[in-house]
Amino acid sequence: MAKTANYTDDQVTQITDLYTELGNDGLDQIANTVGKTVRSVRAKLVREGAYVAPDKSTTRRDGPTKKELLRELEGVIGTDIEVSNFMGATKNGIQYLVNTFRS
């Protein structure tokens, strides 16, 4: 039994050309154009060697990390309190403690 192709050669050319032009932000548009899901289009682009995964390091929000805030808190309050107990706290909560003890 022969396997049927999900994408024609023309569709493969079309999605790779559109991806080159639009990049990852255009995956929704590309999927709509060819009548496929974003997941299917992304998988096909991966198999074709055209897909480039987005850089995850750019998604970090501005400001210090939780570890950096805990180190700062430790410097402000000294060694009397074990700051590792605050790892479950939010960054905003830790920042509040730093600001409170700094005052």
C-alpha positions in Angstrom: 0.0 0.0 0.0 1.5 3.3 -1.1 1.7 6.2 1.4 0.0 9.4 0.3 1.9 12.7 0.7 0.5 15.3 3.0 2.2 18.1 1.1 2.6 18.5 -2.7 5.9 19.7 -4.0 4.3 23.0 -4.8 3.1 23.4 -1.2 6.6 22.5 0.2 8.1 25.2 -2.1 5.3 27.7 -1.0 5.7 27.1 2.7 9.5 27.3 2.6 9.4 30.5 0.5 6.9 32.1 2.9 8.8 31.0 5.9 12.0 32.6 4.5 10.0 35.8 4.1 7.9 35.8 7.3 9.9 33.7 9.7 8.4 32.2 12.9 6.0 35.1 13.4 4.3 34.1 10.1 3.6 30.4 10.9 -0.1 31.1 11.5 -0.4 32.9 8.1 1.5 30.1 6.3 -0.7 27.4 7.9 -3.8 29.3 6.8 -2.5 29.7 3.3 -1.9 26.0 2.7 -4.9 24.8 4.8 -2.8 23.0 7.4 -2.2 23.4 11.1 0.7 25.4 12.5 2.1 22.2 14.1 2.0 20.4 10.7 3.7 23.3 8.9 6.4 23.6 11.6 7.0 19.8 11.4 7.3 19.9 7.6 9.7 22.9 7.8 11.8 20.9 10.3 11.9 17.9 8.0 12.9 20.2 5.1 15.7 21.7 7.2 14.3 25.2 6.9 12.9 25.8 10.4 14.9 27.8 12.9 13.7 27.5 16.5 13.3 30.9 18.3 16.0 31.9 20.7 14.6 31.3 24.2 17.2 33.5 25.9 15.5 36.6 24.6 12.2 35.7 26.4 13.7 36.5 29.8 12.1 39.5 31.4 14.2 42.5 32.4 15.4 42.7 35.9 17.4 40.5 38.3 16.7 36.7 38.6 15.3 35.2 41.8 18.7 33.9 42.7 20.2 37.4 42.3 17.4 38.9 44.5 18.1 36.2 47.2 21.8 37.1 47.2 20.9 40.7 47.6 18.4 39.9 50.4 21.1 37.9 52.1 23.5 40.9 51.9 20.8 43.2 53.3 19.7 41.1 56.3 22.9 39.2 57.0 23.3 35.6 57.8 20.7 35.6 60.6 18.0 34.2 58.2 18.4 31.4 55.7 17.3 33.0 52.5 17.0 29.7 50.6 13.7 29.3 52.5 12.4 32.1 50.3 12.9 30.1 47.0 9.2 29.5 46.8 8.4 33.2 47.0 7.7 35.3 44.0 10.3 37.7 42.6 8.0 40.6 43.6 7.8 39.3 47.2 11.6 38.9 47.4 12.1 42.4 46.0 9.6 43.8 48.6 11.7 42.1 51.4 14.9 43.6 50.0 13.4 47.0 49.8 11.9 46.7 53.3 15.2 45.6 54.9 17.2 48.1 53.0 15.1 51.1 54.4 
